[in-house]
Amino acid sequence: MIGWEEILVIIILALILLGPEKLTELARNLGKLYGEYKKAKTMFELEMLKASKIGDEDFKREVEKKYEELKIDLEASLNRPRSNQ
C-alpha cells in the first residue's frame, strides 16, 4: 500500500518533470477517463442485471438504482465548467 510520503514524492517528481501546465492537463485527462470508466461500469452492471435471472421486483429496484446513479453522473459531467482549449 502506498503511504502519504510516497504519494507526496510522486507528486513533487511529477511537478518537476512535467511542469504545472502539463500536470494540470494530465490530471484533467485522468479525471475524464475515470468518469468514463464509472459510466461504462454502470452500463455493464445494468446489462448484467438484465441478463441475470433475479425476481422482477429485485430487478426493477436494481435497474432504477443504477439508472439514477448514471443520471447523476451524466448531469454532473454536463454541469461541470469547461476549460477554454
ABEGO torsion letter per residue (X at the ends): XBBAAAAAAAAAAAAAAAEAAAAAAAAAAAAAAAAAAAAAAAAAAAAAAAABBBBAAAAAAAAAAAAAAAAAAAAAAAABBBBBX
